Amino acid sequence: MGNLFHDMPETLDDEWFETLTELPGLRIERIVSTGQASPPGFWYDQPDDEWVVLLSGAAGLRFADEDAPRELKPGDWLLIPARRRHRVEWTAADQRTVWLAVHRTA
């Protein structure tokens, strides 16, 4: 048993990733951001599908085939299909942005 809002680092220089559980074909992560964004020109290109929900904070997530980032607020979720290039444009700098990511792995 755990709590998604407990046991997080007080300060972060980089995004913080924690694997909460891993089973055959499945990985669930908690991600914590405090103002971080993807480096300029960098795009994630993941081999697996990822379902993500924003639990707290705010973020802008952009797909390479879209002109503008999607603004996410608590409760917003989306599916990122395998190989769909995307990046984190921004995360809230004045509060923790907590994500829950569910990866379907090969």
N, CA, C and O atoms as a GROMACS GRO file, in nm:
protein
  424
    1MET      N    1   0.085  -0.118   0.000
    1MET     CA    2   0.000   0.000   0.000
    1MET      C    3   0.088   0.123   0.000
    1MET      O    4   0.195   0.124   0.062
    2GLY      N    5   0.045   0.225  -0.068
    2GLY     CA    6   0.121   0.348  -0.073
    2GLY      C    7   0.028   0.465  -0.095
    2GLY      O    8  -0.094   0.448  -0.108
    3ASN      N    9   0.085   0.584  -0.100
    3ASN     CA   10   0.009   0.706  -0.125
    3ASN      C   11   0.084   0.784  -0.231
    3ASN      O   12   0.204   0.811  -0.216
    4LEU      N   13   0.016   0.822  -0.338
    4LEU     CA   14   0.081   0.890  -0.450
    4LEU      C   15   0.134   1.029  -0.415
    4LEU      O   16   0.216   1.084  -0.488
    5PHE      N   17   0.090   1.085  -0.302
    5PHE     CA   18   0.132   1.219  -0.264
    5PHE      C   19   0.230   1.221  -0.147
    5PHE      O   20   0.266   1.328  -0.099
    6HIS      N   21   0.273   1.104  -0.100
    6HIS     CA   22   0.369   1.097   0.010
    6HIS      C   23   0.503   1.046  -0.041
    6HIS      O   24   0.514   0.990  -0.150
    7ASP      N   25   0.605   1.068   0.042
    7ASP     CA   26   0.740   1.014   0.017
    7ASP      C   27   0.799   1.063  -0.115
    7ASP      O   28   0.855   0.985  -0.192
    8MET      N   29   0.786   1.194  -0.139
    8MET     CA   30   0.849   1.256  -0.257
    8MET      C   31   0.963   1.344  -0.209
    8MET      O   32   0.959   1.396  -0.098
    9PRO      N   33   1.065   1.362  -0.292
    9PRO     CA   34   1.174   1.452  -0.254
    9PRO      C   35   1.122   1.596  -0.234
    9PRO      O   36   1.030   1.639  -0.302
   10GLU      N   37   1.181   1.666  -0.141
   10GLU     CA   38   1.140   1.804  -0.114
   10GLU      C   39   1.179   1.898  -0.228
   10GLU      O   40   1.101   1.985  -0.267
   11THR      N   41   1.300   1.880  -0.281
   11THR     CA   42   1.346   1.965  -0.391
   11THR      C   43   1.396   1.875  -0.504
   11THR      O   44   1.444   1.764  -0.481
   12LEU      N   45   1.383   1.925  -0.626
   12LEU     CA   46   1.423   1.847  -0.743
   12LEU      C   47   1.498   1.936  -0.842
   12LEU      O   48   1.454   2.047  -0.871
   13ASP      N   49   1.609   1.886  -0.893
   13ASP     CA   50   1.677   1.953  -1.004
   13ASP      C   51   1.625   1.899  -1.137
   13ASP      O   52   1.617   1.971  -1.236
   14ASP      N   53   1.589   1.771  -1.138
   14ASP     CA   54   1.537   1.703  -1.256
   14ASP      C   55   1.405   1.637  -1.220
   14ASP      O   56   1.372   1.621  -1.103
   15GLU      N   57   1.330   1.600  -1.323
   15GLU     CA   58   1.209   1.523  -1.297
   15GLU      C   59   1.246   1.397  -1.222
   15GLU      O   60   1.356   1.343  -1.239
   16TRP      N   61   1.155   1.350  -1.139
   16TRP     CA   62   1.178   1.232  -1.056
   16TRP      C   63   1.084   1.123  -1.100
   16TRP      O   64   0.963   1.144  -1.107
   17PHE      N   65   1.137   1.005  -1.130
   17PHE     CA   66   1.061   0.890  -1.175
   17PHE      C   67   1.072   0.780  -1.071
   17PHE      O   68   1.181   0.750  -1.022
   18GLU      N   69   0.959   0.718  -1.038
   18GLU     CA   70   0.958   0.606  -0.944
   18GLU      C   71   0.867   0.497  -1.000
   18GLU      O   72   0.749   0.521  -1.026
   19THR      N   73   0.921   0.378  -1.019
   19THR     CA   74   0.840   0.264  -1.060
   19THR      C   75   0.764   0.214  -0.938
   19THR      O   76   0.825   0.174  -0.839
   20LEU      N   77   0.631   0.216  -0.947
   20LEU     CA   78   0.547   0.171  -0.836
   20LEU      C   79   0.521   0.021  -0.842
   20LEU      O   80   0.516  -0.046  -0.739
   21THR      N   81   0.504  -0.030  -0.962
   21THR     CA   82   0.487  -0.174  -0.980
   21THR      C   83   0.524  -0.211  -1.121
   21THR      O   84   0.511  -0.132  -1.214
   22GLU      N   85   0.570  -0.332  -1.136
   22GLU     CA   86   0.607  -0.383  -1.268
   22GLU      C   87   0.566  -0.530  -1.275
   22GLU      O   88   0.603  -0.612  -1.191
   23LEU      N   89   0.489  -0.561  -1.378
   23LEU     CA   90   0.442  -0.696  -1.403
   23LEU      C   91   0.469  -0.728  -1.550
   23LEU      O   92   0.499  -0.636  -1.627
   24PRO      N   93   0.460  -0.853  -1.590
   24PRO     CA   94   0.481  -0.882  -1.733
   24PRO      C   95   0.386  -0.799  -1.819
   24PRO      O   96   0.264  -0.808  -1.805
   25GLY      N   97   0.442  -0.718  -1.908
   25GLY     CA   98   0.363  -0.636  -1.999
   25GLY      C   99   0.312  -0.506  -1.942
   25GLY      O  100   0.238  -0.434  -2.010
   26LEU      N  101   0.349  -0.472  -1.817
   26LEU     CA  102   0.294  -0.353  -1.751
   26LEU      C  103   0.395  -0.289  -1.658
   26LEU      O  104   0.461  -0.358  -1.580
   27ARG      N  105   0.408  -0.157  -1.664
   27ARG     CA  106   0.489  -0.080  -1.568
   27ARG      C  107   0.410   0.044  -1.530
   27ARG      O  108   0.360   0.115  -1.616
   28ILE      N  109   0.398   0.070  -1.400
   28ILE     CA  110   0.329   0.188  -1.351
   28ILE      C  111   0.430   0.275  -1.279
   28ILE      O  112   0.502   0.229  -1.190
   29GLU      N  113   0.436   0.403  -1.319
   29GLU     CA  114   0.532   0.497  -1.264
   29GLU      C  115   0.461   0.619  -1.205
   29GLU      O  116   0.354   0.660  -1.250
   30ARG      N  117   0.526   0.674  -1.104
   30ARG     CA  118   0.489   0.807  -1.054
   30ARG      C  119   0.600   0.900  -1.101
   30ARG      O  120   0.719   0.870  -1.086
   31ILE      N  121   0.561   1.012  -1.158
   31ILE     CA  122   0.656   1.112  -1.207
   31ILE      C  123   0.626   1.242  -1.136
   31ILE      O  124   0.510   1.284  -1.127
   32VAL      N  125   0.730   1.308  -1.085
   32VAL     CA  126   0.713   1.436  -1.017
   32VAL      C  127   0.798   1.540  -1.088
   32VAL      O  128   0.917   1.519  -1.112
   33SER      N  129   0.734   1.652  -1.122
   33SER     CA  130   0.801   1.762  -1.192
   33SER      C  131   0.782   1.890  -1.110
   33SER      O  132   0.679   1.909  -1.044
   34THR      N  133   0.882   1.978  -1.116
   34THR     CA  134   0.872   2.109  -1.050
   34THR      C  135   0.932   2.215  -1.142
   34THR      O  136   1.035   2.275  -1.112
   35GLY      N  137   0.866   2.236  -1.255
   35GLY     CA  138   0.913   2.336  -1.350
   35GLY      C  139   0.999   2.280  -1.462
   35GLY      O  140   1.045   2.357  -1.547
   36GLN      N  141   1.022   2.151  -1.464
   36GLN     CA  142   1.105   2.092  -1.569
   36GLN      C  143   1.029   2.085  -1.702
   36GLN      O  144   0.906   2.088  -1.706
   37ALA      N  145   1.106   2.075  -1.809
   37ALA     CA  146   1.053   2.058  -1.945
   37ALA      C  147   1.154   1.975  -2.023
   37ALA      O  148   1.269   1.960  -1.982
   38SER      N  149   1.109   1.922  -2.135
   38SER     CA  150   1.202   1.850  -2.223
   38SER      C  151   1.305   1.948  -2.278
   38SER      O  152   1.272   2.064  -2.302
   39PRO      N  153   1.429   1.904  -2.298
   39PRO     CA  154   1.530   1.992  -2.355
   39PRO      C  155   1.487   2.043  -2.494
   39PRO      O  156   1.412   1.974  -2.563
   40PRO      N  157   1.532   2.161  -2.534
   40PRO     CA  158   1.497   2.213  -2.667
   40PRO      C  159   1.532   2.112  -2.776
   40PRO      O  160   1.643   2.057  -2.778
   41GLY      N  161   1.438   2.089  -2.865
   41GLY     CA  162   1.461   1.999  -2.978
   41GLY      C  163   1.447   1.852  -2.946
   41GLY      O  164   1.454   1.769  -3.037
   42PHE      N  165   1.428   1.815  -2.818
   42PHE     CA  166   1.418   1.675  -2.780
   42PHE      C  167   1.274   1.627  -2.790
   42PHE      O  168   1.181   1.697  -2.750
   43TRP      N  169   1.256   1.506  -2.845
   43TRP     CA  170   1.125   1.442  -2.854
   43TRP      C  171   1.134   1.300  -2.800
   43TRP      O  172   1.224   1.225  -2.837
   44TYR      N  173   1.042   1.263  -2.712
   44TYR     CA  174   1.030   1.123  -2.671
   44TYR      C  175   0.977   1.044  -2.790
   44TYR      O  176   0.889   1.091  -2.861
   45ASP      N  177   1.029   0.924  -2.810
   45ASP     CA  178   0.984   0.834  -2.915
   45ASP      C  179   0.989   0.694  -2.855
   45ASP      O  180   1.082   0.618  -2.880
   46GLN      N  181   0.888   0.661  -2.777
   46GLN     CA  182   0.887   0.541  -2.695
   46GLN      C  183   0.836   0.419  -2.771
   46GLN      O  184   0.748   0.431  -2.856
   47PRO      N  185   0.892   0.303  -2.741
   47PRO     CA  186   0.849   0.180  -2.810
   47PRO      C  187   0.717   0.124  -2.759
   47PRO      O  188   0.661   0.033  -2.821
   48ASP      N  189   0.666   0.177  -2.647
   48ASP     CA  190   0.545   0.122  -2.584
   48ASP      C  191   0.437   0.228  -2.572
   48ASP      O  192   0.466   0.348  -2.567
   49ASP      N  193   0.311   0.183  -2.566
   49ASP     CA  194   0.200   0.274  -2.536
   49ASP      C  195   0.214   0.323  -2.392
   49ASP      O  196   0.263   0.252  -2.305
   50GLU      N  197   0.171   0.448  -2.370
   50GLU     CA  198   0.173   0.505  -2.235
   50GLU      C  199   0.042   0.579  -2.211
   50GLU      O  200   0.003   0.666  -2.290
   51TRP      N  201  -0.025   0.545  -2.102
   51TRP     CA  202  -0.144   0.618  -2.057
   51TRP      C  203  -0.098   0.700  -1.939
   51TRP      O  204  -0.037   0.647  -1.846
   52VAL      N  205  -0.129   0.830  -1.940
   52VAL     CA  206  -0.081   0.918  -1.834
   52VAL      C  207  -0.198   1.003  -1.784
   52VAL      O  208  -0.283   1.047  -1.861
   53VAL      N  209  -0.199   1.025  -1.652
   53VAL     CA  210  -0.298   1.113  -1.590
   53VAL      C  211  -0.223   1.212  -1.502
   53VAL      O  212  -0.129   1.177  -1.432
   54LEU      N  213  -0.267   1.338  -1.508
   54LEU     CA  214  -0.208   1.442  -1.424
   54LEU      C  215  -0.287   1.446  -1.294
   54LEU      O  216  -0.408   1.470  -1.294
   55LEU      N  217  -0.219   1.423  -1.182
   55LEU     CA  218  -0.286   1.418  -1.052
   55LEU      C  219  -0.286   1.552  -0.981
   55LEU      O  220  -0.381   1.586  -0.911
   56SER      N  221  -0.179   1.630  -0.998
   56SER     CA  222  -0.171   1.763  -0.937
   56SER      C  223  -0.077   1.849  -1.019
   56SER      O  224   0.004   1.798  -1.097
   57GLY      N  225  -0.088   1.980  -1.001
   57GLY     CA  226  -0.003   2.073  -1.075
   57GLY      C  227  -0.062   2.104  -1.211
   57GLY      O  228  -0.184   2.102  -1.230
   58ALA      N  229   0.025   2.134  -1.306
   58ALA     CA  230  -0.016   2.168  -1.442
   58ALA      C  231   0.102   2.140  -1.536
   58ALA      O  232   0.218   2.142  -1.495
   59ALA      N  233   0.068   2.114  -1.663
   59ALA     CA  234   0.174   2.082  -1.760
   59ALA      C  235   0.125   2.110  -1.901
   59ALA      O  236   0.004   2.114  -1.927
   60GLY      N  237   0.220   2.129  -1.990
   60GLY     CA  238   0.192   2.139  -2.132
   60GLY      C  239   0.262   2.025  -2.203
   60GLY      O  240   0.385   2.013  -2.195
   61LEU      N  241   0.187   1.940  -2.271
   61LEU     CA  242   0.243   1.827  -2.343
   61LEU      C  243   0.214   1.847  -2.491
   61LEU      O  244   0.099   1.872  -2.530
   62ARG      N  245   0.317   1.837  -2.573
   62ARG     CA  246   0.302   1.862  -2.716
   62ARG      C  247   0.340   1.739  -2.797
   62ARG      O  248   0.440   1.672  -2.768
   63PHE      N  249   0.260   1.709  -2.897
   63PHE     CA  250   0.292   1.605  -2.993
   63PHE      C  251   0.359   1.668  -3.114
   63PHE      O  252   0.326   1.781  -3.150
   64ALA      N  253   0.452   1.597  -3.176
   64ALA     CA  254   0.527   1.651  -3.290
   64ALA      C  255   0.436   1.686  -3.407
   64ALA      O  256   0.469   1.775  -3.486
   65ASP      N  257   0.322   1.617  -3.418
   65ASP     CA  258   0.232   1.643  -3.530
   65ASP      C  259   0.123   1.745  -3.498
   65ASP      O  260   0.026   1.757  -3.573
   66GLU      N  261   0.137   1.817  -3.387
   66GLU     CA  262   0.043   1.922  -3.348
   66GLU      C  263   0.117   2.054  -3.331
   66GLU      O  264   0.233   2.056  -3.292
   67ASP      N  265   0.048   2.164  -3.362
   67ASP     CA  266   0.112   2.296  -3.359
   67ASP      C  267   0.130   2.352  -3.219
   67ASP      O  268   0.222   2.430  -3.195
   68ALA      N  269   0.043   2.315  -3.126
   68ALA     CA  270   0.046   2.375  -2.992
   68ALA      C  271   0.039   2.266  -2.887
   68ALA      O  272  -0.014   2.158  -2.911
   69PRO      N  273   0.094   2.295  -2.769
   69PRO     CA  274   0.086   2.196  -2.661
   69PRO      C  275  -0.056   2.184  -2.607
   69PRO      O  276  -0.135   2.278  -2.613
   70ARG      N  277  -0.085   2.067  -2.553
   70ARG     CA  278  -0.210   2.045  -2.481
   70ARG      C  279  -0.185   2.081  -2.335
   70ARG      O  280  -0.091   2.031  -2.273
   71GLU      N  281  -0.269   2.167  -2.280
   71GLU     CA  282  -0.254   2.207  -2.141
   71GLU      C  283  -0.329   2.108  -2.052
   71GLU      O  284  -0.449   2.088  -2.068
   72LEU      N  285  -0.256   2.047  -1.959
   72LEU     CA  286  -0.313   1.948  -1.870
   72LEU      C  287  -0.331   2.005  -1.730
   72LEU      O  288  -0.244   2.074  -1.678
   73LYS      N  289  -0.446   1.975  -1.671
   73LYS     CA  290  -0.473   2.013  -1.533
   73LYS      C  291  -0.512   1.886  -1.456
   73LYS      O  292  -0.534   1.783  -1.519
   74PRO      N  293  -0.520   1.891  -1.324
   74PRO     CA  294  -0.550   1.770  -1.248
   74PRO      C  295  -0.676   1.699  -1.299
   74PRO      O  296  -0.781   1.760  -1.322
   75GLY      N  297  -0.661   1.568  -1.317
   75GLY     CA  298  -0.769   1.485  -1.366
   75GLY      C  299  -0.762   1.457  -1.514
   75GLY      O  300  -0.825   1.363  -1.562
   76ASP      N  301  -0.687   1.537  -1.589
   76ASP     CA  302  -0.675   1.516  -1.734
   76ASP      C  303  -0.585   1.396  -1.761
   76ASP      O  304  -0.482   1.377  -1.697
   77TRP      N  305  -0.626   1.315  -1.858
   77TRP     CA  306  -0.547   1.197  -1.896
   77TRP      C  307  -0.545   1.187  -2.047
   77TRP      O  308  -0.629   1.244  -2.116
   78LEU      N  309  -0.447   1.113  -2.096
   78LEU     CA  310  -0.439   1.087  -2.239
   78LEU      C  311  -0.357   0.962  -2.265
   78LEU      O  312  -0.277   0.919  -2.181
   79LEU      N  313  -0.378   0.906  -2.382
   79LEU     CA  314  -0.302   0.790  -2.427
   79LEU      C  315  -0.199   0.838  -2.528
   79LEU      O  316  -0.232   0.907  -2.625
   80ILE      N  317  -0.074   0.800  -2.506
   80ILE     CA  318   0.033   0.831  -2.600
   80ILE      C  319   0.068   0.700  -2.669
   80ILE      O  320   0.135   0.615  -2.610
   81PRO      N  321   0.024   0.683  -2.794
   81PRO     CA  322   0.054   0.557  -2.864
   81PRO      C  323   0.205   0.540  -2.884
   81PRO      O  324   0.280   0.637  -2.894
   82ALA      N  325   0.248   0.415  -2.890
   82ALA     CA  326   0.388   0.385  -2.916
   82ALA      C  327   0.434   0.460  -3.040
   82ALA      O  328   0.363   0.467  -3.140
   83ARG      N  329   0.553   0.515  -3.033
   83ARG     CA  330   0.621   0.585  -3.142
   83ARG      C  331   0.561   0.721  -3.179
   83ARG      O  332   0.605   0.783  -3.275
   84ARG      N  333   0.461   0.768  -3.104
   84ARG     CA  334   0.410   0.904  -3.131
   84ARG      C  335   0.501   1.001  -3.058
   84ARG      O  336   0.503   1.007  -2.935
   85ARG      N  337   0.575   1.077  -3.136
   85ARG     CA  338   0.673   1.169  -3.078
   85ARG      C  339   0.603   1.278  -2.998
   85ARG      O  340   0.505   1.338  -3.043
   86HIS      N  341   0.657   1.303  -2.877
   86HIS     CA  342   0.596   1.402  -2.788
   86HIS      C  343   0.704   1.460  -2.696
   86HIS      O  344   0.814   1.406  -2.685
   87ARG      N  345   0.669   1.570  -2.633
   87ARG     CA  346   0.761   1.636  -2.540
   87ARG      C  347   0.682   1.709  -2.434
   87ARG      O  348   0.565   1.743  -2.453
   88VAL      N  349   0.746   1.734  -2.321
   88VAL     CA  350   0.688   1.816  -2.215
   88VAL      C  351   0.736   1.958  -2.240
   88VAL      O  352   0.854   1.988  -2.225
   89GLU      N  353   0.644   2.046  -2.276
   89GLU     CA  354   0.678   2.186  -2.304
   89GLU      C  355   0.705   2.263  -2.175
   89GLU      O  356   0.795   2.347  -2.171
   90TRP      N  357   0.628   2.235  -2.070
   90TRP     CA  358   0.645   2.304  -1.942
   90TRP      C  359   0.570   2.228  -1.833
   90TRP      O  360   0.477   2.152  -1.860
   91THR      N  361   0.613   2.249  -1.709
   91THR     CA  362   0.538   2.205  -1.592
   91THR      C  363   0.536   2.320  -1.493
   91THR      O  364   0.624   2.407  -1.497
   92ALA      N  365   0.437   2.322  -1.406
   92ALA     CA  366   0.423   2.431  -1.308
   92ALA      C  367   0.549   2.442  -1.224
   92ALA      O  368   0.599   2.343  -1.171
   93ALA      N  369   0.599   2.564  -1.211
   93ALA     CA  370   0.720   2.586  -1.132
   93ALA      C  371   0.689   2.617  -0.987
   93ALA      O  372   0.776   2.606  -0.901
   94ASP      N  373   0.564   2.656  -0.959
   94ASP     CA  374   0.528   2.699  -0.824
   94ASP      C  375   0.463   2.589  -0.740
   94ASP      O  376   0.423   2.614  -0.626
   95GLN      N  377   0.453   2.469  -0.795
   95GLN     CA  378   0.395   2.358  -0.723
   95GLN      C  379   0.442   2.227  -0.786
   95GLN      O  380   0.492   2.226  -0.899
   96ARG      N  381   0.425   2.119  -0.714
   96ARG     CA  382   0.461   1.988  -0.769
   96ARG      C  383   0.357   1.946  -0.873
   96ARG      O  384   0.237   1.958  -0.851
   97THR      N  385   0.406   1.897  -0.984
   97THR     CA  386   0.320   1.834  -1.083
   97THR      C  387   0.343   1.684  -1.070
   97THR      O  388   0.454   1.635  -1.091
   98VAL      N  389   0.237   1.614  -1.034
   98VAL     CA  390   0.247   1.469  -1.012
   98VAL      C  391   0.168   1.398  -1.121
   98VAL      O  392   0.051   1.426  -1.144
   99TRP      N  393   0.237   1.307  -1.188
   99TRP     CA  394   0.180   1.227  -1.297
   99TRP      C  395   0.175   1.081  -1.254
   99TRP      O  396   0.257   1.036  -1.174
  100LEU      N  397   0.078   1.007  -1.307
  100LEU     CA  398   0.077   0.863  -1.298
  100LEU      C  399   0.082   0.812  -1.441
  100LEU      O  400  -0.004   0.845  -1.522
  101ALA      N  401   0.182   0.731  -1.470
  101ALA     CA  402   0.203   0.680  -1.606
  101ALA      C  403   0.192   0.528  -1.605
  101ALA      O  404   0.256   0.459  -1.525
  102VAL      N  405   0.111   0.476  -1.697
  102VAL     CA  406   0.094   0.332  -1.712
  102VAL      C  407   0.147   0.295  -1.849
  102VAL      O  408   0.097   0.342  -1.951
  103HIS      N  409   0.251   0.210  -1.851
  103HIS     CA  410   0.316   0.169  -1.975
  103HIS      C  411   0.279   0.025  -2.008
  103HIS      O  412   0.288  -0.063  -1.922
  104ARG      N  413   0.238   0.003  -2.132
  104ARG     CA  414   0.220  -0.135  -2.180
  104ARG      C  415   0.353  -0.173  -2.244
  104ARG      O  416   0.395  -0.112  -2.342
  105THR      N  417   0.419  -0.271  -2.188
  105THR     CA  418   0.553  -0.308  -2.233
  105THR      C  419   0.549  -0.439  -2.312
  105THR      O  420   0.457  -0.519  -2.299
  106ALA      N  421   0.652  -0.455  -2.392
  106ALA     CA  422   0.660  -0.578  -2.475
  106ALA      C  423   0.712  -0.694  -2.393
  106ALA      O  424   0.726  -0.804  -2.445
   0.00000   0.00000   0.00000
